[in-house]
Amino acid sequence: MSLIDLHLHLLPGVDDGPPDEAASLTHARRLTAAGVREATVTPHVGHPAFALDVATIPERTATLQATLDRERIALRLHAGGEIHPQAAPRLGAAELDLIAHGPRGARWVLLEVPFAGIDPSFLAGCANVRSHGFGIVVAHPERAAGFLDAGLDALWPELVRGAVLQVSVCSLLGHHGEEARTAGEHLVRTGLAYILASDGHGGRRSHTLGPGADLARRACASAVRARQLTEANPAFLLRTGLPAGAPRGVPSARRPAAAAPS
């Protein structure tokens, strides 16, 4: 098992993740014990509660990587960020490139949904990111209020343009309530989810991607599909990338059928 976690708060002292290096190392050891071998560190970018200069993220990541190597913790890190919905409409190409992944011509970023629900401002942020030539991985869409009622329909044009969805392990574990769990399971079951990630923070949010495959199978994904969500698809995004605005086919299912299992 070689899991790749593309949504993880591991940098010390920058947001609501680990407060210091010792806490980062504790969670890093937890990750490797769970089978995670590679991860993007995704501190909050543009969040009103956390003042973080995007330009410092690569250096902070390199510093933490050096510490992991010194401590012989076998975890490979990539500098990234979780873009707050309020920041997405105003970030420029240079800032986006600092936290993007994938090769040139197929760079992508992680864009957080607004918890109040998918709205025109969020879609404007998606358009801004795409206008600079970056693809979009939508972070935990299942946590957007009313996602299965109207949010998925509102987001559908972005999926057709090439955006992909990241469902969080913590949602499937029920840590964010029944609505988020049901929506996350629906995205996994219908094939709309492209990757699973932990959105782990350490401390009280110490879960990892480790149970992701089992949770996917519980949501009626096949064993092959479960491995794609936690290993193959994350690897593909890192190595091959996600061309911005590239039209793609998406599964037709949007809302769960009345009799569908939860």
Residue pairs with C-beta under 8 A, 6 or more apart in sequence:
1 35
1 231
2 35
2 37
2 38
2 231
3 34
3 35
3 36
3 37
3 38
3 209
3 210
3 212
3 230
3 231
3 234
4 36
4 37
4 38
4 39
4 209
4 230
4 231
4 234
4 235
4 238
5 31
5 36
5 38
5 39
5 40
5 197
5 198
5 200
5 208
5 209
5 234
6 39
6 40
6 42
6 80
6 101
6 110
6 137
6 166
6 195
6 197
6 234
6 237
6 238
7 40
7 42
7 82
7 110
7 139
7 140
7 166
7 168
7 197
7 198
7 199
8 31
8 39
8 40
8 41
8 42
8 197
8 198
8 199
8 200
9 15
9 16
9 17
9 18
9 41
9 42
9 43
9 44
9 82
9 199
9 200
9 201
9 202
10 17
10 18
10 24
10 27
10 28
10 39
10 41
10 64
10 77
10 200
10 202
11 17
11 18
11 24
11 41
11 43
11 57
11 60
11 61
11 64
12 18
12 19
12 20
12 21
12 23
12 24
12 64
13 19
13 20
14 43
14 44
14 50
14 52
14 60
15 43
15 44
15 47
15 49
15 50
15 52
16 44
16 49
16 50
16 201
17 24
17 43
17 201
17 202
18 24
18 26
18 27
18 201
18 202
18 203
19 203
21 64
21 67
23 202
23 203
24 64
24 67
24 202
25 67
25 68
25 71
25 73
26 202
27 200
27 201
27 202
27 203
27 206
28 68
28 73
28 75
29 73
30 202
30 206
30 208
31 39
31 75
31 200
31 208
31 209
32 73
32 74
32 75
34 208
34 209
34 210
35 209
35 210
36 75
36 208
36 209
36 210
37 74
37 75
37 76
38 75
38 76
38 77
38 78
38 234
38 235
38 238
39 75
39 76
39 77
39 78
40 77
40 78
40 79
40 80
40 101
40 110
40 238
41 57
41 61
41 64
41 77
41 78
41 79
41 80
42 80
42 81
42 82
42 99
42 110
42 139
43 50
43 52
43 57
43 81
43 82
44 50
44 52
44 81
44 82
44 84
44 112
45 52
45 54
45 57
45 81
45 82
45 83
45 84
45 87
45 91
45 99
46 83
46 84
46 86
46 87
46 88
46 90
46 91
47 84
47 87
48 84
48 86
54 81
54 95
54 98
54 99
55 95
55 98
57 79
57 80
57 81
57 98
57 99
58 79
58 98
60 79
61 77
61 78
61 79
62 79
64 77
65 76
65 77
68 75
68 77
78 101
78 238
79 98
79 99
80 99
80 100
80 101
80 109
80 110
81 98
81 99
81 109
81 110
82 110
82 111
82 112
82 139
83 91
83 99
83 109
83 110
83 111
83 112
83 125
83 129
84 112
85 111
85 112
85 113
85 114
85 121
85 122
85 125
86 121
87 125
88 111
88 122
88 124
88 125
88 126
88 128
88 129
89 121
89 124
89 125
89 128
90 128
91 128
91 129
91 132
92 132
93 132
93 133
93 134
96 107
96 109
96 129
96 132
96 134
97 107
97 134
99 109
99 110
100 107
100 108
100 109
100 134
101 107
101 108
101 109
101 237
101 238
101 241
102 108
102 135
102 237
102 238
102 239
102 240
102 241
102 242
103 239
103 240
103 241
105 241
105 243
106 135
106 240
106 241
106 242
106 243
107 133
107 134
107 135
107 241
107 242
107 244
108 134
108 135
108 136
108 137
108 237
108 241
108 242
108 244
109 129
109 134
109 135
109 136
109 137
110 137
110 139
110 166
111 125
111 126
111 129
111 136
111 137
111 138
111 139
112 139
112 140
113 122
113 138
113 139
113 140
113 141
113 143
113 144
113 151
114 121
114 122
114 144
115 143
115 144
115 145
116 144
116 145
117 144
117 145
117 146
117 147
117 150
117 151
118 141
118 144
118 147
118 150
118 151
118 154
118 155
119 154
123 154
123 155
123 157
123 158
126 136
126 158
126 163
129 136
129 244
130 136
130 161
130 244
130 245
132 244
133 244
134 244
135 162
135 163
135 164
135 241
135 242
135 243
135 244
135 245
135 246
136 158
136 162
136 163
136 164
136 242
136 244
137 163
137 164
137 165
137 166
137 194
137 195
137 237
137 242
138 155
138 158
138 163
138 164
138 165
138 166
139 166
139 168
139 197
139 199
140 166
140 167
140 168
140 171
140 180
140 184
140 199
141 147
141 151
141 152
141 155
141 165
141 166
141 167
141 183
141 187
142 167
142 168
142 171
142 180
142 181
142 183
142 184
142 186
142 187
143 168
143 171
143 176
143 180
143 183
144 151
145 151
145 179
147 179
147 183
148 182
148 183
148 186
148 255
148 256
149 255
152 192
152 254
152 255
153 254
155 163
156 250
156 254
159 165
159 192
159 250
160 247
160 248
160 250
161 245
161 246
161 247
162 242
162 243
162 244
162 245
162 246
162 247
162 248
164 194
164 195
164 237
164 242
165 187
165 192
165 193
165 194
165 195
166 193
166 194
166 195
166 196
166 197
167 184
167 187
167 188
167 193
167 195
167 196
167 197
167 229
168 176
168 184
168 196
168 197
168 198
168 199
169 196
169 197
169 198
169 199
169 200
169 207
169 208
169 209
169 211
169 212
169 215
170 176
170 198
170 199
170 200
170 205
170 207
171 180
171 181
171 183
171 184
172 181
172 184
172 185
172 188
172 196
172 212
172 215
172 216
172 218
172 219
173 181
173 207
173 211
173 215
174 181
175 205
175 207
181 262
182 256
182 262
184 193
184 219
185 218
185 219
185 220
185 262
186 192
186 253
186 255
186 256
186 260
187 193
188 196
188 215
188 216
188 219
188 220
188 221
188 229
189 219
189 220
189 221
189 256
189 260
190 251
190 253
191 225
191 251
191 253
192 250
192 251
192 253
193 229
194 229
194 233
195 229
195 230
195 233
195 234
195 237
196 209
196 212
196 215
196 216
196 229
196 230
197 209
197 234
198 207
198 208
198 209
198 212
199 205
200 206
200 207
200 208
200 209
209 230
212 226
212 229
212 230
213 223
213 226
213 227
213 229
213 230
214 226
216 225
216 226
216 229
216 230
217 223
217 226
220 261
221 229
